[in-house]
Amino acid sequence: MTTLLDTLRRIVGAPQVLTEGDLSAYTHDWRRRWQGRPLAVVRPGSTAEVAAVVRACAAAGTAIVPQGGNTGLVGGGVPDTSGTQVLLSTGRLNRVRGIDAANLTLTAEAGCVLQAVQQAATDAGLLFPLSLAAEGSCTLGGNLATNAGGTQVLRWGNARELCLGLEVVTAEGEVWEGLTGLRKDNTGYDLRDLFVGSEGTLGIITAATMKLAPLPAATMTAFAACRSLDDCVELLNRARARLGSGLTGFEVMGRHALDLVAQHFAQLPRPLPQAPWTALLEHSDTEGEQAARERFEALLGAAMEAGIVTDAVVAESVAQSNALWHVREAIPLAQAEEGPNIKHDISLPVSAIAAFCEHTDALLLRHFPGVRLVNFGHLGDGNLHYNVQSPAGGDAGRFLAECEHEVNRIVYDALVPHGGSFSAEHGIGVLKRDELAARKSPVALAMMRKVKAALDPRGVLNPGRVL
């Protein structure tokens, strides 16, 4: 009797159906918090093959877990431990299908690494602005499935705002060909927005048409030291007023975050003395480097005169600019070196962030004396990575195991009066599934379940994630 594995081998070729050997690159998540055991890892090389794989699995009643670069942080892209789920890797769907320079669009397959998409745009003299720390390994399909944000949401929006059209394989194994490059297309429900952010639970994204932009004539990067988060917010307000759409990045990093980077990555620069908060600003200009620098330095000079900024440094070269960004992007890696930690990916109105941190910091320090608050993130769009590290010298693994539930309760409860959300850009996956059930509006949850039932009635796509 023909088995499902036999059928899958006929569809994609026997070498692309992996059942033995070291599969940890697929079965372990990036944080090493979840480890699954799939029936097989299947690596289709075309949309037609993805559709055939889905049809075969649906006929067999076998669940499918779609996976891109496996850089997720909420357990949404690894199989469970049952040994019955098929892990569908999009890694071989890695072609940039085309660039329409006049239309400022790029069409690429879901398995394209984000950095490769950026480079293809650059080679065409254009900019693809989605940027995040994992861009060397995360993929476009995963970025869309989680509605990734990153460092330039302030100017360009999340992945959703950059997406014009999608190609999607449905739970029935049909292909929706929605790769439009149109910016105006009001022809019924916007199906694209159903799949962006759905974490592979409604369909499998196989390709997308994305917006591009002209390359800036100059880009400036700076570090600015501030005494408080309130001062960082005021600096953001001044930067918006002076730079307008030229302000393409505004990150903040707390003292503990930069201390961990200095401790574990001593080779990286520490361009400013230790401060309670450090802001990273990026300014992109269409007029040229001299105009950009003058505008940028005037902003920082005025902020220092007003006492909002205590010290600042502006990168003098591309290499220096990259070094400043490396410091920011090294924070999660430094945390991992320090040991397991309790991560929060939260969003708030920018106006409420300082009050939230003051209130929640005090609660956590009272409940867990000595705990280190490793806070950093995208202040420009209100997204803070509010991470809690065990006290220095403590058992990080034990702290995570014993304290995570109570820490989460304190943080998530504190978000409510400040108008925040407990999930900003990382998604729900498995990690936050129960929080979603407890904290999301019952009406919203009911609508979400109806959408899931309509598009995936047999529940074969990424079951147990999100809902």
N, C-alpha and C positions, 0 to 999 in steps of 0.2 A: 504494500500500500504506500502511495506517495505521501511523504510527510511534509509538513510546512517548511522544514529546513530544506528539503529537496526542491520544493517550489521556489523558495527564495534564492537558492543557488542557481537555478535555471534563469531567474530574472536578472540578477546582477552579476553572475559569475561566481564560481566557488571561492576564489580568493577574497571576495568581498563579503563573505559571510563568515564572521569570526566567532568561534565557539571555544577555542582552546588557547593556551599560552597566557601571557601577561596582558590582561585587558584593563589594567588599572587606570590607564589614561581615559577610559570611557566610564568605568564603574565607580571611581572615587571622585567626589566633588573637589573643587579647588581648595576649600577650607579643611578637607579631610574629616568632615563631620558625618557624611553619609557615604556608605559603601553598598552598592547593589550587586546583584547577580542576574544577568540577563540570560534568556534562552539563547540569544545570539546578538552580536553587533553586526548590523547590515549597513553597507556603505554604497548606496545607489549612486550612479554617475550621471543621471539625467532626470528631468521632471517625469518623463514617461516611466522610468524605473521606479521612482518614488510612488507614483500612482499605482503601479502594478504590485509593489510591496504592500501598500495599504489595502488594496483589494484582497490580496492573499491573506493578510492577517485578519481582516474583517470577516472573511469567509470562515476562518478557523476560530474566530472569537478570541483572538490573541491581542493583548494590549500593545500599543506602540508608544515608546518614549522618544520624542524627537530631541536631538542634541546638536548644538553647533560647536563652539570652541570649548565648551565645558568650563567656562569661567564664572558661572553663576554663583551666587552667595546664599541662596535660599533652598537648595536641594531640589530645584525644579527640573533638572536635566539629567538625573541619574536614575536607573531602574530601582525597583524595590528588591527585596532579597528572595523573592519567590522562585526565581529561575524560570518564570513563565513569560516575561515581557520581552519584546523585541526592541532593542535600542537602535533607532534609525539615525545614523550620523550623516549630516549634510556636508561633511568635509570634502567630498569629491565634486560637489556642485560649486566650483570655484572660479567660474569664468566671469569676466566683465564683458557683458554682451554688446555694449555699445555706449557711446557718448554723443549726445546731441548738443553741441556747443551753443548753437543759436537758441536752443530751447532751455539751456542751462539744466540739463538732466543727464543722469547716468543710470544705466540699467545693468544690474549685476545679480549673480546667483547667491543663494542664501549662505553657501559655505565660503564665500569670499571673506578673507580676514580683513577686518576694518582698515588696518594699515595699508593693505593692498588697494582697497577702494580709494583711500586718501591719495595714494601715490598715482593711481590711474588718473584721478582728477587733476593732480598737480602736473602730470606729464602733458595734459591737454591745456595747461595754462589756466586752470580753474581750481576752485576750492570746494572740497567736501568737508563741512565744518564739524561733523560729529567727531568728538575726541574724548577718550577716557583712558584710564591707566592701563587697561587690559587690551589696548588696541592692537598690540602685536600678536594676539592669539584669539580674541573674541571675533565672532563672525557677524556679518550683516543680518542674517536671519535671526540669530539670537538677540541682536540689538533691537530688532523690530518686535520680536516675540515678547520681550520684556519692556518695550518702550524705553530704551536706555536714554540716560540724560547726559552726564559727563560735564566737562568743564566749560562748554560754550552755550549752554542752554539760555543764559542771560541774553545772548544776541540772536541765536538761531533756533531755539526751541528744542524739545525732545525729538527722539527719532520719529515719532508720529508726525511732527510738523515738517520734517524733511522728506516724508514719503508721499509720493503722488499716486503710485499704483503698485499692485501686488499680483504675483502669480501664486496660487495656493492649491494644494491638493486637499480635497475634503475628506471627511471620515468615510465616505463611500468610495473613495479612490477616483473621484472625478477631478478634473483640472479646471479651476476658475482662472481664466486668462484676463486679468485686470491690470495689465502693465500699461496703463495710460500715462502719458506725460502731460496731461491737461491739468491746468490749475483751476479751471472752472468746468464742472461736469455735474450738474444737478439733475441726475436721472434716477431718482429714487433713493432708497436707503444707502448710506455710505458703508458698503461692506468692508472696505479697507480698514475702517476703524474698529470693526469687530475683531479682526485678526491681530492687529497691532496691540500688543500688551496682553494677549490671551495666553501666553506661555505654552503654546502648542496644544491647548486643550480643545480648540475648535477647528483647527486645520493646520497643515504643515506648509509654512511659507517656503517656496522654492526659488523665488526671484523677486526683485523689487526695482521700481523706478524711483530714483531719489533726486532731490533738488541739489543743484550746484550754485556756486556764486563766483564772482570775479575774485581773483587773488588780490589781497591788499598790497599796496605799494610798500608799506612798512608795518612792522609789528614791534611794539615796545613791551617790555616786561619789567615789573618792579616788585620789590618787597617793601612793605611799610609796617613798622612796629607801632602797636597801639596799646594803651593802658587798659582798655576794656572793650568788650564786645559792642557796647553802645557807641564807642568811638569808631569801631569798624563800620557800623551801620551808617554813621554820619559821613564817614569817608566814602562809602558807597553812594550815598545821596549826592555828595559833591561831584563824584566821578560821573554819575549819570548826567548831572546838569551840565558839566563842562565838556564831556566827551560824547554824549549822546550815543548813537549806534556804534561809535568807535570803541566803546567799552565792550570788549568781547570776552573778558573773563574777570571774575572777582571771587577769589577763594580766601578762606580764613583757616588758620591753623593755631590751635591752642598750645600753650607752653609744653604740656606733657607730650603732645604729638611730636613736636620738634626735638624734644629731649630724647625720645626713643630713636629718632632718625640719627641724631648725633652719636648715640650710644652704639647702634648696630651698623651704621654706615658712615664711619668716620671719614671716608674718602670724599663724601659729599660736602659741599661748602656750607658754612653757616655765616652768611654775609652780614647779619645783624646780631648785636648782643641779645641775650635772652630777654624776652618780653612776655607779658601775659597773653597777648594775641599778636599774630603777624598776618597781614593781608598780602595776597599775591594778586596784582592787577595786571591785566593785559589790555593793551590799546592797539587797535589796528586802524590804519589811516590810508586813505586813497590818494593823499597829496604828496607823500614822500617822507623820508626819514627825518629830515630837519623839522618839518612842520609837526610831525608826530612827537618828536622829542620835546620841542618847545612847549607844546600843549600839555604833555604829560608832566614835565618838570614844573610847570606853572601850577598844576593841580596839587602836586605833592608839596611844593614850597608853601603854598597858601595854607594847606592843611597843617604843616608844621608850625607856621606862624600862629595858627588858631589853637595850637596845643592838642589837636586831634591825633596827630602823628608825632611820635617822639624821635624816630629815625627812619631813613629810607635809603634805598639803593636802586638805581636803574641799570639794567643790563646794558653793557656796551657792545655786545656782539651776539650773534645767533648762538654761539657756544655758551655764553653766559646766560642767555635766556633759557636755553635748554637745561642748564644746570639748576636754575631756580625751579623749573617745572619738575625736574628729577627729585628735588627735595620734597616737594608736595606729593608726588606720586609714590615716593618711598615710604610714606606713613603706614599704609596697610601692610607692607612687607616688614617694616620694623615691628609692627604689632605682632605679626606672625612669629618673628624671631623671639619676641619676648614671651610668647606662649599663648594658649587659647584665651579668647576675650569675648565679651558680650557686645555684639554689634547692633547698632540701631541705625536705620536708614530712614530718617524722618523729614517731614517738610512742615514748614510753618510760614505764616505771613512774615515777611522780613521784619516788619515793625514789632513782632512778638518774640523774636528769637532771643534777644538779650534777657528779657524778663523770664522766658522759659528756662534758659540755662541757669540764671541766678537761683530760681526757685528749685529746679530739679537737682542741680549740683548740691544744694544744701540738704535736700532730702536724702540723697544717696550717701553723702558723707556722714550724715547722722546715723543712718542704718548700717553703713559699712565703713567704719573708720579706716582711713588710709588708702581707700580705693583711688585709683588714678583715672581721671576723666580725660580720655584721649579724643578730644573734639576737633573736628576739621570738616571742611566741605565747601559747598557752593553757595556762599552767602548771597550772591547776586540773584539766585532764583529761589532762595529760601530752603535749600536742601542741606541738612546738617547730618554728618556721620557722627552720631553721638555715642561713642564707644566707651565701654567700661572695662578697665584692666584691673586685675587683682592688685592688692597692695604690694609694693616693692619687696622682693624676697619671699613672697607667699607662693603657695601651690596654685598655679594658674588653672590647671585642670580641675582641681577640687573646687576652686572658686566658681568656675563655669558650671560644674555639675550641681553644686549646692545652692547657688545664688541666682542663676539665670532667671528663673521664674519670677522671683520677687523683684529683681532689678527691672525686668520687663514690665511688670505691673506698675511699678512706680513711674517709669518713663512714659508708658502709654497712657496711664491715667492722667499724668500731668499735661499731656498734649491736648486733652479735651477742652479745658477752659481757655487754652491759648489758640484754639482753632486749627490744630495741626492734624497731620496724618501719620500713621505708623509705618507707611510704606511709600517711599518717594520714587526711587528709580531701580531698586533691586528686584522688585516683584514680590509675589506671595509664595509660590512654590509649595514646599512642605513646611518650612520653618514657620511661616506666619498664617497658615491655613486656619488654625483654630482661633487665632486672633481675629481674622477676617470674619469668621462665623459669629464671634461674640460681639464685635464692634461695628460691623457694617450694618446699615439700615436693613431691617427685615424685608422691606419692599424692594430695595436694590438687590438683595440676595435672591429673592424670589424671581426677579426678572433675569438675573444672571443664570439661574438654574434652568429657566425656560429656554434661554438661548442655547445653553449647553445641550439640553434634551433635543432641541430642534436640529442642531447641526451635527451632533454626535449621539444619536439615540441609543446606540449600543455601548457607549462609554469606552471606546477603544483608544481614544487619544489622550495620552498622559493622565490616566486616572489617578485620583487621589491628590492632584495638585490643584491649587487655587480653591476649588470647592470640595 
